[in-house]
Amino acid sequence: MKDPKLKKGSFLSILLLILSGELIFLLPYVLARVFRPTFLEVFNLNNLELGSLFSVYGTVALLSYVYGGVISDRFQPKKLIAYSLFFTALGGIVLSTYPSYFILKILYGYWGFTTVFLFWGAMIKATRVWGGSDNQGQAFAFLDGGRGLVAASMGSLGVLIFSFFLTNDIDSSNLSERKEAFRYVILFSSMMVFLTGFLVLIYMEKNQDINEEGSESLNSFSNIKKVLKIQSVWLIMIIIISAYIGYKVTDIYSLYASEVMQFNQIEAANVGSLQLYLRPLVCVLIALTASKTSHIRFIVVGFITMLIGSTIFAFGVVQLNMNFVFYFSLVIVATGTYAIRALYFSIMQEGRIPLALTGTAVGLISVVGYTPDIFATPVIGYFLDQYPGITGHQYVFTILVVFSILGLIASIKFNSLKKHIIKH
């Protein structure tokens, strides 16, 4: 079945997709990434415990991907996205009370449902529809780049709010003062997520008039079987799981700055926030050039770049008083990671995955591709706690080296498969 020719959507719709696409992860992920040393302190957690929270999130998310993807093939994305934002924002109120570790695990499980079940497949499908038949690379590059800009801006704003509400200098403030200042960051984040939900509900256009052929049938199992027979789906799974390990490693940049480079908490948070600005920069460059060449070739280059940068960290080259080397190596790893993230869903078009089955395909791909949400953070936390200082970080980056090689192999295989499809 040939997909209908699609026209590019409105600027307002992609803007709302960008805002919702990042802000929904602000509470469960971005705050802990930008403020990792502070987050561990105010919630009285070690790295393994924080990793376990993400693992709870990932387990629930994993169960939500498949049927959530099927639902997105049947309902208007704007409503699914808006309700997801509302429910996620409510969790921020709970987080601001500094609950016990047990309640935190329940909260992260709740977020695993609210940020995925109604949201994820709807966002990816709406983006694919927005890009039309000829602008898939631009659509997904704008989405991820815009999300990166939102994350970086919110990170910088969060650091500003945290600094403003600290009654004393960061080095002389006590735990109680830091908790109070960080509470304002959490509440502000919750408010932004809730407000975005209203904007989506009111202003996002209805762009879901083309899912009828694949979703009129209620036989979801039949659609799942169709998707699993597509070879490119399995390769995209491997590409995403490899790239997502790189993205999980961005969580420890601020911790590396604190533990190895000896930056204070504000300086470390700025590293976590500033590296996020690489994401929109890389994605804008890709958006400007993606239409001129194959997207999978960009991904191959991205894995090579990620491999080079992670190897530098894995060998322990980046040490105290080597700030230039630290920033340079961080840029290399992050550039490769963000380049791959910008495009890994856009190659669904190159892999000949039918538009009508986008939600189902996204759900199945995500089940495998985002399993690092379950295992990566506890493993990273274990190495960082068991081997303090640079050694633990070396082990983490060694893991990234292995997955960079795996992703590179899968990308090269996908490129060969695409050439075979074109010939036939």
C-alpha positions in Angstrom: 0.0 0.0 0.0 1.5 3.3 -1.1 1.3 6.2 1.3 -0.7 9.3 0.2 1.3 12.4 -0.7 1.5 14.6 2.3 1.9 18.4 2.6 4.1 20.1 5.1 2.3 21.3 8.3 2.1 24.7 9.9 4.9 26.4 11.8 2.7 26.7 14.9 2.1 22.9 15.0 5.8 22.0 14.9 6.5 24.7 17.5 4.0 23.1 19.9 5.4 19.6 19.1 8.8 20.9 20.0 7.7 22.5 23.3 5.6 19.5 24.4 8.2 17.0 23.1 10.8 18.3 25.6 8.8 19.8 28.4 7.1 16.5 29.1 10.5 15.1 30.1 11.5 18.1 32.1 10.5 16.8 35.5 11.5 13.2 35.2 14.8 13.7 33.3 16.1 17.2 32.5 16.2 18.4 36.1 18.2 15.4 37.2 20.5 15.8 34.2 21.3 19.5 34.7 21.3 19.5 38.5 22.6 16.0 39.1 24.9 16.7 42.1 22.2 19.0 43.6 19.4 16.5 42.8 21.3 13.7 44.6 21.9 15.8 47.6 18.4 17.3 48.2 16.7 13.9 47.7 19.4 12.1 49.7 20.1 9.6 46.9 23.2 7.9 45.6 23.9 7.3 41.9 22.5 3.7 42.0 19.3 4.8 43.7 18.8 7.6 41.1 19.5 5.0 38.4 16.9 2.7 40.0 14.3 5.5 39.8 15.0 5.8 36.0 14.8 2.0 35.8 11.3 2.0 37.3 10.3 4.7 34.8 11.8 2.7 32.0 10.0 -0.5 33.0 6.6 1.2 33.0 7.4 3.0 29.8 8.4 -0.2 28.1 5.0 -1.7 28.9 3.4 1.5 27.6 5.1 1.8 24.2 3.4 -0.9 22.2 -0.2 -0.2 23.0 0.4 3.5 23.2 1.7 3.3 19.7 -1.4 1.5 18.5 -3.6 4.1 20.2 -1.8 6.9 18.3 -2.8 5.3 15.0 -6.5 5.9 16.0 -6.9 9.2 17.8 -6.0 12.9 17.3 -2.4 13.6 18.5 -3.3 17.0 20.0 -5.6 15.5 22.6 -3.3 12.6 23.5 -0.3 15.0 23.8 -2.3 17.6 25.9 -3.6 15.1 28.4 -0.1 13.6 28.8 1.2 17.0 29.7 -1.5 17.7 32.3 -1.0 14.4 34.1 2.8 14.7 34.0 2.7 18.3 35.5 0.7 17.0 38.5 3.6 14.7 39.4 5.8 17.8 39.8 3.6 18.9 42.7 4.5 15.6 44.5 8.2 16.0 43.6 8.3 19.4 45.2 7.3 17.9 48.6 10.6 15.9 48.7 8.9 12.6 49.2 10.5 9.4 50.5 12.5 7.1 48.2 9.5 4.7 48.1 7.1 7.5 46.9 9.8 8.6 44.4 9.7 5.1 42.8 5.9 5.3 42.5 6.2 8.8 41.1 8.7 7.7 38.4 6.5 4.7 37.5 3.6 7.1 37.1 5.7 9.4 34.9 6.7 6.3 32.8 3.1 5.9 32.0 2.1 9.6 31.5 5.0 10.5 29.3 4.7 7.5 27.0 1.4 5.8 26.8 -0.6 8.6 25.3 2.3 10.8 24.2 5.2 9.2 22.5 3.6 7.5 19.4 1.4 10.6 19.0 4.4 12.9 18.9 6.4 10.9 16.4 3.4 10.3 14.1 2.4 14.0 14.2 6.0 14.9 13.3 6.0 12.5 10.4 2.7 13.9 9.1 4.0 17.5 9.6 7.1 16.8 7.5 5.1 15.7 4.5 6.4 13.3 2.0 9.6 15.2 1.1 10.8 16.8 4.4 11.2 13.9 6.9 14.8 14.8 7.7 13.9 18.5 8.3 10.9 17.6 10.4 12.7 15.3 12.8 15.8 17.5 12.9 13.7 20.5 13.8 11.8 18.5 16.4 15.0 17.2 18.1 16.9 20.5 17.7 14.0 22.5 19.0 13.6 20.1 21.9 17.3 20.6 22.6 16.9 24.3 22.6 13.9 24.1 25.0 15.9 21.7 27.3 18.9 24.0 27.3 16.8 27.1 27.9 14.9 25.5 30.7 18.2 24.2 32.2 19.7 27.7 32.1 16.5 29.2 33.5 16.4 26.6 36.2 20.0 27.4 37.2 19.1 31.1 37.3 16.0 30.4 39.5 18.1 28.2 41.8 20.8 30.8 42.2 18.2 33.6 42.8 16.4 31.8 45.6 19.6 30.7 47.4 19.9 33.1 50.4 23.6 32.5 50.6 26.5 31.7 48.2 26.3 28.0 47.0 29.4 27.1 48.9 28.1 28.5 52.2 24.4 27.5 51.9 23.1 24.6 53.9 21.0 21.7 52.8 17.7 23.3 53.9 18.4 26.4 51.9 19.3 24.4 48.8 16.1 22.3 49.1 14.0 25.4 49.3 15.7 27.0 46.3 15.3 23.8 44.3 11.6 23.6 45.2 11.0 26.7 43.2 12.8 25.1 40.2 10.5 22.1 40.4 7.3 24.2 40.8 8.2 26.5 37.9 8.9 23.4 35.7 5.5 21.9 36.6 3.8 25.2 35.7 5.4 25.3 32.3 4.4 21.7 31.5 0.8 22.3 32.5 0.6 25.6 30.5 2.0 23.9 27.4 -0.8 21.3 27.6 -3.4 24.1 27.3 -1.6 25.6 24.3 -1.5 22.2 22.5 -5.2 21.6 23.2 -6.2 25.0 21.9 -3.8 25.8 19.0 -2.4 22.5 17.6 -4.0 21.7 14.2 -5.8 18.5 13.5 -3.3 16.7 11.3 -4.4 13.1 11.6 -6.6 12.5 8.6 -4.5 9.8 7.0 -4.4 6.9 9.4 -7.7 5.4 8.4 -6.5 2.5 6.2 -4.2 1.0 8.8 -6.3 1.8 11.9 -9.9 1.1 10.8 -9.3 -2.5 11.7 -9.2 -3.2 15.4 -6.9 -6.1 14.9 -3.9 -4.5 16.5 -2.1 -7.9 16.6 -2.3 -8.1 12.8 -0.6 -4.7 12.4 2.1 -5.7 14.9 2.9 -8.8 12.8 3.1 -6.7 9.7 5.6 -4.3 11.3 7.7 -7.1 12.7 8.2 -8.5 9.2 9.9 -5.3 8.0 13.7 -5.8 8.2 14.4 -2.1 8.6 12.4 -2.0 11.8 14.9 -4.3 13.5 17.9 -2.3 12.3 16.3 0.9 13.6 15.8 -0.8 17.0 19.6 -1.4 17.2 20.4 2.1 16.0 18.2 3.7 18.6 19.3 1.5 21.5 23.0 2.3 20.7 22.3 6.1 20.3 20.2 6.1 23.4 23.1 4.8 25.5 25.0 7.9 24.3 22.1 10.1 25.3 22.0 8.4 28.8 25.7 9.2 29.2 24.9 12.9 28.8 23.3 12.6 32.3 26.7 12.4 33.9 28.5 15.3 32.2 27.7 17.6 35.1 28.8 14.9 37.6 32.1 14.4 35.7 32.6 18.2 35.9 32.0 18.0 39.7 33.9 14.8 40.6 36.8 14.8 38.1 37.2 18.4 37.1 36.4 19.7 40.6 33.8 22.3 39.5 31.3 23.5 42.2 27.6 22.7 42.0 26.7 25.9 40.0 29.6 25.4 37.6 28.7 21.7 37.1 25.0 22.6 36.5 26.2 25.1 33.9 28.1 22.4 32.1 25.0 20.2 32.2 23.0 23.1 30.8 25.5 24.4 28.3 26.1 21.1 26.6 22.4 20.9 25.8 22.9 23.9 23.5 24.9 21.6 21.2 21.7 19.7 20.5 19.9 22.5 18.7 23.0 23.6 17.0 23.8 20.2 15.5 20.1 19.6 14.6 19.8 23.0 12.8 22.9 22.1 10.7 21.4 18.8 9.9 18.0 20.3 9.0 19.8 22.6 6.5 21.6 19.8 4.8 19.4 16.7 5.4 17.5 17.0 2.1 20.7 17.0 0.1 21.9 13.5 1.1 20.7 10.2 2.7 19.8 10.5 6.4 21.4 7.1 7.2 24.8 8.5 6.0 24.6 11.2 8.6 23.8 8.5 11.2 26.9 6.5 10.2 29.1 9.7 10.6 27.3 10.3 14.0 28.3 6.9 15.3 31.9 7.4 14.2 32.1 10.7 16.0 30.5 9.3 19.1 33.0 6.5 19.0 36.0 8.8 18.8 34.8 11.0 21.7 33.9 8.2 24.0 37.2 6.5 23.4 39.0 9.6 24.6 37.1 9.5 27.9 37.4 5.7 28.2 41.2 5.9 28.1 41.2 8.5 31.0 42.7 11.2 28.9 40.4 13.9 30.4 41.7 14.8 33.9 41.8 17.6 36.5 43.1 21.0 35.2 42.5 19.9 31.6 39.4 22.0 31.0 40.0 22.6 27.3 40.4 18.8 26.7 37.3 18.2 28.8 35.1 20.6 26.9 36.5 19.5 23.5 35.9 15.8 24.2 32.4 16.5 25.6 31.6 18.4 22.4 32.7 15.4 20.2 30.6 12.9 22.1 27.5 15.1 22.3 27.7 16.1 18.6 27.7 12.5 17.5 24.9 11.6 19.9 22.6 14.5 18.9 23.3 14.0 15.2 22.0 10.4 15.4 19.0 11.4 17.6 17.9 14.0 15.2 17.5 11.5 12.4 16.9 8.0 13.7 13.1 8.2 13.3 13.3 10.0 9.9 14.8 6.9 8.3 11.4 5.1 8.7 10.7 6.7 5.3 13.9 5.2 3.8 13.1 1.9 5.4 9.7 1.8 3.6 7.6 1.7 6.8 4.0 2.5 5.9 2.7 5.8 7.3 -0.6 4.2 8.5 1.5 1.9 10.7 3.7 4.6 12.1 2.4 4.5 15.6 2.6 0.7 15.8 6.1 0.7 14.4 7.2 3.5 16.8 5.8 1.5 19.7 7.6 -1.7 18.8 10.9 0.1 17.9 10.8 2.0 21.2 10.3 -1.2 23.2 13.8 -2.3 22.2 15.3 1.1 21.4 14.6 2.6 24.8 15.4 -0.4 27.0 18.4 1.7 28.3 15.8 3.5 30.4 15.7 0.2 32.4 19.3 -1.0 32.6 21.6 1.9 31.7 21.1 4.2 34.6 21.4 1.5 37.3 24.6 0.2 35.6 26.0 3.7 35.3 25.1 4.4 38.9 26.8 1.2 40.0 30.1 2.0 38.3 30.1 5.6 39.5 29.4 4.5 43.2 31.7 1.5 43.2 34.6 3.2 41.5 34.6 6.9 42.7 36.4 9.5 40.7 37.7 9.1 37.1 37.8 5.3 37.1 34.0 4.9 37.4 33.5 7.4 34.5 36.0 5.4 32.4 33.9 2.3 32.8 30.8 4.2 31.8 32.4 5.6 28.6 33.8 2.1 27.8 30.2 0.9 27.6 29.5 3.7 25.2 32.4 2.7 23.0 30.9 -0.8 22.7 27.4 0.5 21.8 28.9 3.0 19.3 30.5 0.1 17.4 27.2 -1.8 17.5 25.2 1.2 16.2 27.8 1.8 13.5 27.5 -1.8 12.2 23.6 -1.6 12.2 23.7 1.7 10.3 26.0 0.4 7.6 23.7 -2.6 7.3 20.7 -0.3 7.0 22.4 1.7 4.3 23.0 -1.5 2.3 19.4 -2.6 2.8 18.2 0.8 1.6 20.2 0.4 -1.6 18.7 -3.0 -2.2 15.2 -1.7 -1.7 15.9 1.1 -4.3 17.2 -1.4 -6.8 14.1 -3.4 -6.5 
